[in-house]
Amino acid sequence: MPSPAPQPSTAPIPLPAAPPAPQRSSARLVFALATAVLTFSMMQTLLVPALPTFIAEFGVDSAVAGWILTSYLLCGAVAAPILGSLGDRHGHRKILLLAFALFVAGAVLAAAAWSLPALLVGRVLQGASMAAFPLALAIVRRHTSGAAQRSAIGWLSGTMGLGAGAALVVGGVIVEGLSWHWLFITGALMGALSLLLISVWVPASPRGAAAPTDWPGTLLLTTGLLALLLGISQGTAWGWGSAAILGLFALALAALAALVAVELRTAAPLIDVRTLARPALAVTNGLTLFLGFIPYLFYVGLPILLQAPAGAGVGQGFSVTETGIALLPGAVLVFLGGRFAPWLIARTGSRVTALSALAVMALGSAGVALGPGSLAVVVVFFSLIGLGNGIGFAVVADLVAGLAPRSEIAAALGVNGVLRTVGSALGTPVSTAVLAGAHTGAAGASAAGAVDAAPFTTLFAIAAAVSVIGALCSLTLRAPRD
């Protein structure tokens, strides 16, 4: 099947189409890019099992230690669209190498960190690697076509989900068997391998036409995203009605509104808002919010559920590593869903594929909501959520790659990645608020720390309801013509 025809761009940065790479080198290309995507996705959750260790090591509370995760996501959310736009202008491979050079430097600094601030600086540098996904998809879009292109997108989308899930198990094993320093040493080694493979197997992308850097747009985007995500991540801790949180949201709204006004008047904008406003791309980005939000309700809720004491309430009494193993099938199904999506898209179209993905997630969410006390139910139905999520991410990536102009692919995918991060960030405070009363010592539950099933049922029912809303929204999708 031929690749989607590029749409006209309002930004004057034309890029000549490159011929598809030979099939033999295409496999190497995808392997190199998948390694890079696996590396950055694992670093999102690899440190989760080590949070209690960091609390003891640096003498901080859980809220402060949480910044070890938050700093990575905040930097990544800003870096993805900015580095994506730079890739469109200066070559995707060159910017991808830069991102992973920063990642390795950050991993080395964090591994040798003598204090929490030094570790956080390392995590901020590592966050640049979150641009790997939009840059990798832009490279795939440029050097492959047709079925090979959709297969590559499926590989990358599935690998991203697999990395985040597998890292929970790997991180637990490393912390229990070695030390927290080895989490970053592992990241540095994977980053160095990614640099090597990209250098050897990923061809250089053509550069866009020379254009001045959009510094006002960069500043406004950075300010808006940081204010928005900081407000979402700290809302529960600081109080949603506090002056600080309301001020952050007001700043985010003002900065993003100013960004739109500035970009509409800029000859070579950082982000072409006219492209993003196209109905098909707007709906696709909206679905990405749902796909980021729904799984995070489970990423937060299921560890609490599974690690609660067994014998009373709905807990299983699992350790951190046992919890990761229980959730691993869901991560594997994310990968398989990404691999299955190209076949489904080719036969049913993007709209039906997106509908199917969210319908499967709704089924999985409803199943866990109805049986949170059964380990078999949790594992099986959470796996369905992983399957739907993998299919969903792949079809969204395929749509953005086809709908965005060729000269703006990485920037558009970077914005799409930001929306996924925003959705994930929203999942944490929602989960925290719903589960606030979980440790109630419900009637008939005499064990200390026992949890009641009702808050978990509510949380996962919310996931099912949002999945249904997303499925209805997917009916309005309009795929690019082939």
C-alpha positions as CSV (number, residue, x, y, z in Angstrom):
1,M,0.0,0.0,0.0
2,P,1.5,3.4,-0.9
3,S,2.2,5.9,1.8
4,P,-0.2,8.7,2.5
5,A,0.2,11.8,0.3
6,P,1.7,14.7,2.2
7,Q,-0.6,17.7,2.8
8,P,0.5,21.2,2.0
9,S,2.3,23.1,4.8
10,T,2.0,26.7,5.9
11,A,5.6,26.7,7.1
12,P,8.1,27.3,4.3
13,I,10.5,24.5,5.1
14,P,10.2,22.1,2.2
15,L,12.0,18.8,2.4
16,P,12.6,16.7,-0.7
17,A,11.2,13.2,-0.5
18,A,13.9,10.5,0.0
19,P,13.6,7.2,-1.7
20,P,12.8,4.2,0.5
21,A,15.8,2.4,1.8
22,P,16.4,-1.2,0.6
23,Q,14.5,-3.9,2.5
24,R,17.7,-5.4,3.9
25,S,18.8,-2.1,5.5
26,S,15.2,-1.4,6.6
27,A,15.3,-4.1,9.2
28,R,18.5,-2.7,10.6
29,L,17.0,0.8,10.6
30,V,14.0,-0.4,12.6
31,F,16.1,-2.4,15.0
32,A,18.3,0.6,15.7
33,L,15.3,2.9,16.3
34,A,13.5,0.3,18.4
35,T,16.5,0.1,20.6
36,A,16.5,3.8,21.1
37,V,12.7,3.8,21.9
38,L,13.2,0.9,24.3
39,T,15.9,2.8,26.1
40,F,13.9,6.0,26.7
41,S,10.7,4.1,27.6
42,M,12.4,1.9,30.2
43,M,13.8,5.0,31.9
44,Q,10.2,6.2,32.5
45,T,9.5,3.4,35.0
46,L,12.8,1.8,35.8
47,L,13.2,3.9,38.9
48,V,9.8,3.3,40.3
49,P,10.8,0.2,42.4
50,A,13.7,2.3,43.8
51,L,11.7,5.2,45.2
52,P,11.8,3.8,48.8
53,T,15.5,3.4,48.4
54,F,16.0,7.0,47.3
55,I,13.9,8.2,50.2
56,A,16.2,6.4,52.7
57,E,19.4,7.3,50.7
58,F,18.8,11.1,50.6
59,G,16.6,11.5,53.7
60,V,13.6,13.0,51.9
61,D,9.9,12.3,51.9
62,S,7.9,10.6,49.1
63,A,6.8,13.9,47.6
64,V,10.3,15.1,47.1
65,A,11.5,11.7,45.9
66,G,8.7,11.7,43.3
67,W,10.6,14.5,41.5
68,I,13.0,11.8,40.4
69,L,10.2,10.6,38.1
70,T,8.5,14.0,37.5
71,S,11.7,15.8,36.4
72,Y,12.2,13.3,33.6
73,L,8.6,13.6,32.3
74,L,8.6,17.4,32.5
75,C,11.8,17.8,30.6
76,G,10.7,15.2,28.1
77,A,7.4,16.9,27.5
78,V,9.2,20.1,26.6
79,A,12.0,18.4,24.6
80,A,9.8,16.3,22.4
81,P,8.2,19.0,20.3
82,I,11.2,21.3,20.4
83,L,13.7,18.7,19.3
84,G,11.2,17.3,16.9
85,S,11.0,20.7,15.2
86,L,14.8,21.0,15.2
87,G,14.9,17.5,13.5
88,D,12.5,18.7,10.8
89,R,14.9,21.6,10.1
90,H,18.4,20.2,10.7
91,G,18.0,16.4,10.1
92,H,16.2,13.9,12.3
93,R,19.2,11.6,12.7
94,K,21.5,14.4,13.9
95,I,19.0,15.6,16.5
96,L,18.4,12.0,17.6
97,L,22.1,11.5,18.2
98,L,22.2,14.8,20.2
99,A,19.2,13.6,22.4
100,F,21.0,10.4,23.2
101,A,24.3,12.1,23.9
102,L,22.5,14.1,26.5
103,F,20.8,11.0,27.8
104,V,24.1,9.2,28.3
105,A,25.6,12.2,30.0
106,G,22.6,12.4,32.3
107,A,22.8,8.7,33.2
108,V,26.5,9.0,34.0
109,L,25.9,12.0,36.2
110,A,22.9,10.4,38.0
111,A,24.9,7.1,38.6
112,A,27.6,9.1,40.3
113,A,25.2,11.6,42.0
114,W,26.4,12.7,45.4
115,S,23.2,14.5,46.3
116,L,19.5,14.6,45.2
117,P,20.0,17.9,43.2
118,A,22.8,16.3,41.2
119,L,20.6,13.3,40.5
120,L,17.8,15.5,39.4
121,V,20.1,17.3,36.9
122,G,21.0,14.0,35.5
123,R,17.3,13.1,35.1
124,V,16.6,16.4,33.3
125,L,19.3,15.6,30.8
126,Q,17.9,12.1,30.4
127,G,14.5,13.6,29.6
128,A,15.8,14.8,26.2
129,S,15.5,11.2,25.1
130,M,11.7,11.4,25.1
131,A,12.1,13.1,21.7
132,A,13.3,9.6,20.4
133,F,9.8,8.5,19.5
134,P,8.7,11.4,17.3
135,L,12.2,11.5,15.7
136,A,12.2,7.8,15.1
137,L,8.8,7.8,13.5
138,A,9.8,10.8,11.3
139,I,12.9,8.8,10.1
140,V,10.6,5.8,9.4
141,R,8.2,8.0,7.5
142,R,11.0,9.3,5.3
143,H,12.9,6.0,4.6
144,T,10.1,3.5,4.3
145,S,6.8,3.3,2.6
146,G,3.5,1.3,2.4
147,A,3.3,-1.9,4.5
148,A,6.9,-1.7,5.6
149,Q,6.3,1.8,7.0
150,R,3.2,0.6,9.0
151,S,5.1,-2.4,10.2
152,A,7.9,-0.2,11.5
153,I,5.4,2.1,13.2
154,G,3.9,-1.0,14.9
155,W,7.3,-2.1,16.1
156,L,8.2,1.3,17.6
157,S,4.8,1.8,19.2
158,G,4.8,-1.7,20.7
159,T,8.4,-1.4,21.9
160,M,7.5,1.8,23.8
161,G,4.8,0.0,25.8
162,L,6.9,-3.1,26.4
163,G,9.8,-1.0,27.7
164,A,7.7,0.8,30.3
165,G,6.2,-2.4,31.6
166,A,9.3,-4.6,31.5
167,A,11.3,-1.9,33.4
168,L,9.1,-2.4,36.5
169,V,10.5,-6.0,36.7
170,V,14.0,-5.1,35.7
171,G,14.2,-2.2,38.1
172,G,13.0,-4.4,41.0
173,V,15.6,-7.0,40.3
174,I,18.4,-4.5,40.0
175,V,17.5,-2.7,43.2
176,E,17.1,-5.9,45.2
177,G,20.2,-7.6,43.8
178,L,22.6,-4.7,43.2
179,S,22.1,-1.0,44.1
180,W,20.3,2.0,42.7
181,H,23.4,3.2,41.0
182,W,23.1,0.3,38.6
183,L,19.8,1.6,37.4
184,F,21.6,4.5,35.8
185,I,24.6,2.4,34.7
186,T,22.1,0.2,32.9
187,G,20.6,3.3,31.2
188,A,24.0,4.6,30.2
189,L,24.9,1.3,28.6
190,M,21.6,1.1,26.7
191,G,22.0,4.8,25.6
192,A,25.6,4.1,24.4
193,L,24.3,1.1,22.4
194,S,21.6,3.3,20.9
195,L,24.1,5.9,19.8
196,L,26.2,3.2,18.2
197,L,23.3,1.6,16.3
198,I,21.9,5.0,15.2
199,S,25.3,6.0,13.9
200,V,25.8,2.8,11.9
201,W,22.4,1.8,10.7
202,V,20.3,5.0,10.5
203,P,20.8,7.1,7.4
204,A,21.0,10.8,7.5
205,S,17.8,12.7,6.8
206,P,17.7,15.6,4.4
207,R,17.8,19.0,6.1
208,G,15.0,21.5,5.7
209,A,15.5,24.9,4.2
210,A,17.4,27.3,6.4
211,A,15.1,29.2,8.7
212,P,15.6,31.3,11.8
213,T,15.0,29.7,15.2
214,D,11.6,30.6,16.6
215,W,12.8,31.7,20.0
216,P,9.5,33.3,21.1
217,G,7.6,30.2,20.2
218,T,10.2,28.0,22.1
219,L,10.0,30.2,25.2
220,L,6.2,30.3,25.2
221,L,5.9,26.5,24.6
222,T,8.4,25.7,27.4
223,T,6.6,28.1,29.8
224,G,3.2,26.8,29.0
225,L,4.0,23.1,29.2
226,L,6.1,23.4,32.4
227,A,3.3,25.4,34.1
228,L,0.6,23.0,33.0
229,L,2.4,19.8,33.9
230,L,3.8,21.2,37.2
231,G,0.3,22.2,38.2
232,I,-1.2,18.8,37.4
233,S,1.6,16.8,39.1
234,Q,1.5,18.9,42.3
235,G,-2.2,19.6,42.5
236,T,-2.8,17.0,45.2
237,A,0.2,17.9,47.3
238,W,-0.3,21.7,47.2
239,G,-4.1,21.8,47.0
240,W,-6.1,22.2,43.8
241,G,-7.6,25.4,45.0
242,S,-4.3,26.9,46.2
243,A,-2.9,30.1,44.8
244,A,0.2,28.4,43.5
245,I,-1.8,25.8,41.5
246,L,-4.3,28.3,40.2
247,G,-1.4,30.6,39.3
248,L,0.4,27.9,37.4
249,F,-2.8,27.0,35.4
250,A,-3.4,30.7,34.6
251,L,0.3,31.0,33.4
252,A,-0.1,27.9,31.3
253,L,-3.3,29.2,29.7
254,A,-1.8,32.6,29.0
255,A,1.5,31.2,27.6
256,L,-0.2,28.7,25.3
257,A,-2.7,31.3,24.1
258,A,0.2,33.6,23.3
259,L,2.0,30.7,21.6
260,V,-1.0,30.3,19.2
261,A,-1.0,34.0,18.4
262,V,2.7,34.2,17.9
263,E,3.0,31.1,15.7
264,L,0.2,32.3,13.4
265,R,2.3,35.4,12.7
266,T,5.7,33.6,12.3
267,A,7.0,32.7,8.9
268,A,8.8,29.6,10.2
269,P,7.0,28.6,13.4
270,L,8.2,26.1,15.9
271,I,4.8,24.4,15.7
272,D,2.4,25.0,12.9
273,V,-0.9,25.5,14.7
274,R,-2.8,25.5,11.5
275,T,-1.8,22.0,10.9
276,L,-2.7,20.9,14.4
277,A,-6.1,22.5,14.1
278,R,-7.1,20.3,11.1
279,P,-10.1,18.3,12.3
280,A,-8.6,14.9,11.6
281,L,-5.4,15.7,13.4
282,A,-7.2,17.4,16.3
283,V,-9.4,14.3,16.9
284,T,-6.3,12.1,16.7
285,N,-4.5,14.2,19.3
286,G,-7.6,14.0,21.5
287,L,-7.6,10.2,21.4
288,T,-4.0,10.4,22.5
289,L,-5.0,12.1,25.7
290,F,-7.4,9.1,26.4
291,L,-4.7,6.6,25.6
292,G,-2.2,8.3,28.0
293,F,-4.8,8.7,30.8
294,I,-6.4,5.2,31.0
295,P,-3.4,3.0,31.6
296,Y,-2.0,5.3,34.3
297,L,-5.1,4.7,36.4
298,F,-3.9,1.1,36.5
299,Y,-0.2,1.9,36.8
300,V,-1.0,3.8,40.0
301,G,-3.9,1.6,41.3
302,L,-2.7,-2.0,40.6
303,P,0.6,-1.8,42.6
304,I,-1.3,-0.6,45.6
305,L,-3.9,-3.3,45.1
306,L,-1.5,-6.1,44.6
307,Q,0.9,-5.1,47.4
308,A,-1.8,-4.8,50.0
309,P,-1.8,-7.5,52.7
310,A,-3.4,-10.8,51.6
311,G,-6.1,-12.5,53.6
312,A,-8.3,-9.5,54.1
313,G,-9.8,-6.9,51.7
314,V,-8.6,-7.4,48.1
315,G,-4.8,-7.4,48.5
316,Q,-2.4,-10.1,47.3
317,G,0.6,-9.3,49.6
318,F,3.0,-9.1,46.7
319,S,6.5,-7.7,46.7
320,V,7.6,-5.0,44.2
321,T,9.2,-7.6,41.9
322,E,6.2,-9.9,42.2
323,T,4.0,-7.0,41.3
324,G,6.1,-6.2,38.2
325,I,5.9,-9.8,37.1
326,A,2.1,-9.8,37.5
327,L,1.8,-6.7,35.3
328,L,4.4,-7.9,32.7
329,P,1.8,-9.8,30.6
330,G,0.0,-6.4,30.1
331,A,3.3,-4.9,28.9
332,V,3.9,-7.8,26.5
333,L,0.4,-7.3,25.1
334,V,1.2,-3.7,24.5
335,F,4.0,-4.8,22.2
336,L,1.9,-7.4,20.5
337,G,-0.9,-4.9,20.0
338,G,1.6,-2.6,18.3
339,R,2.7,-5.4,16.0
340,F,-0.9,-6.4,15.3
341,A,-2.1,-2.9,14.5
342,P,-0.6,-2.6,11.0
343,W,-2.4,-5.7,9.9
344,L,-5.7,-4.4,11.4
345,I,-5.3,-1.0,9.8
346,A,-4.6,-2.4,6.4
347,R,-7.8,-4.5,6.5
348,T,-10.3,-2.4,8.4
349,G,-9.0,1.2,8.3
350,S,-7.8,3.6,10.9
351,R,-11.3,4.4,12.3
352,V,-12.3,0.8,13.0
353,T,-8.8,0.0,14.4
354,A,-9.0,3.0,16.8
355,L,-12.6,2.0,17.8
356,S,-11.5,-1.6,18.4
357,A,-8.5,-0.5,20.5
358,L,-10.6,1.6,22.9
359,A,-13.4,-1.0,23.0
360,V,-10.9,-3.6,24.1
361,M,-9.6,-1.2,26.8
362,A,-13.1,-0.6,27.9
363,L,-13.7,-4.4,28.3
364,G,-10.4,-4.8,30.2
365,S,-11.2,-1.9,32.5
366,A,-14.7,-3.2,33.2
367,G,-13.3,-6.7,34.0
368,V,-10.8,-5.5,36.5
369,A,-13.4,-3.2,38.1
370,L,-15.8,-6.2,38.6
371,G,-13.1,-8.5,40.1
372,P,-10.3,-6.6,41.7
373,G,-9.9,-9.3,44.4
374,S,-9.0,-12.0,41.9
375,L,-5.4,-12.2,40.7
376,A,-6.4,-14.1,37.6
377,V,-9.0,-11.5,36.7
378,V,-6.6,-8.7,37.2
379,V,-3.8,-10.3,35.1
380,V,-6.1,-11.3,32.2
381,F,-8.1,-8.1,31.9
382,F,-5.2,-5.8,32.5
383,S,-3.6,-7.7,29.6
384,L,-6.5,-6.6,27.5
385,I,-5.9,-3.0,28.4
386,G,-2.3,-3.5,27.3
387,L,-3.4,-5.0,24.0
388,G,-5.8,-2.1,23.3
389,N,-3.2,0.5,24.3
390,G,-0.6,-1.0,22.0
391,I,-3.1,-1.0,19.1
392,G,-4.2,2.5,19.9
393,F,-0.7,4.0,20.1
394,A,0.2,2.4,16.8
395,V,-2.9,3.7,14.9
396,V,-2.5,7.2,16.4
397,A,1.2,7.3,15.3
398,D,0.2,6.1,11.9
399,L,-2.5,8.8,11.6
400,V,-0.2,11.6,12.7
401,A,2.6,10.5,10.4
402,G,0.1,10.4,7.5
403,L,-1.8,13.6,8.3
404,A,1.1,15.9,9.1
405,P,3.0,17.5,6.2
406,R,6.3,15.7,5.5
407,S,8.3,18.8,6.6
408,E,6.6,18.9,10.0
409,I,6.3,15.2,11.0
410,A,8.6,15.2,14.0
411,A,7.2,18.4,15.4
412,A,3.6,17.1,15.0
413,L,4.5,13.8,16.6
414,G,6.3,15.7,19.4
415,V,3.1,17.5,20.2
416,N,1.2,14.3,20.1
417,G,3.7,12.9,22.6
418,V,3.1,15.9,24.9
419,L,-0.6,15.1,24.9
420,R,0.1,11.5,25.8
421,T,2.3,12.9,28.7
422,V,-0.5,15.3,29.8
423,G,-3.0,12.4,29.8
424,S,-0.6,10.3,31.9
425,A,0.0,13.2,34.3
426,L,-3.7,13.6,34.8
427,G,-4.0,9.9,35.7
428,T,-1.9,10.2,38.8
429,P,-4.0,12.9,40.7
430,V,-7.2,11.2,39.7
431,S,-6.0,7.9,41.0
432,T,-4.7,9.4,44.2
433,A,-8.0,11.2,44.9
434,V,-10.1,8.1,44.2
435,L,-7.9,5.8,46.3
436,A,-7.5,8.1,49.2
437,G,-10.0,6.1,51.2
438,A,-8.8,2.6,50.1
439,H,-7.1,1.8,53.4
440,T,-10.3,1.8,55.4
441,G,-10.1,-1.5,57.3
442,A,-13.4,-2.3,55.8
443,A,-16.0,-4.3,57.8
444,G,-14.8,-7.9,58.0
445,A,-11.2,-7.0,57.2
446,S,-9.2,-7.3,60.4
447,A,-5.7,-7.3,59.0
448,A,-3.7,-4.1,59.3
449,G,-3.4,-2.3,56.1
450,A,-6.2,-4.2,54.4
451,V,-7.8,-2.3,51.5
452,D,-11.5,-2.1,50.5
453,A,-12.5,-3.1,47.0
454,A,-14.9,-0.1,46.5
455,P,-12.3,2.6,45.7
456,F,-10.6,0.3,43.2
457,T,-13.9,-0.6,41.5
458,T,-14.6,3.1,41.2
459,L,-11.2,3.9,39.8
460,F,-11.3,1.2,37.1
461,A,-14.9,2.0,36.3
462,I,-13.7,5.5,35.5
463,A,-11.2,3.9,33.1
464,A,-14.0,2.0,31.5
465,A,-16.1,5.1,31.1
466,V,-13.3,7.1,29.6
467,S,-12.5,4.2,27.2
468,V,-16.1,4.3,26.0
469,I,-16.0,8.1,25.5
470,G,-12.8,7.6,23.5
471,A,-14.4,4.9,21.4
472,L,-17.3,7.2,20.5
473,C,-14.8,10.0,19.6
474,S,-12.9,7.6,17.3
475,L,-16.1,7.3,15.1
476,T,-15.3,10.9,13.9
477,L,-11.9,10.0,12.6
478,R,-11.0,10.7,9.0
479,A,-7.9,8.9,7.9
480,P,-5.6,10.4,5.2
481,R,-6.3,9.1,1.7
482,D,-3.7,6.6,0.4
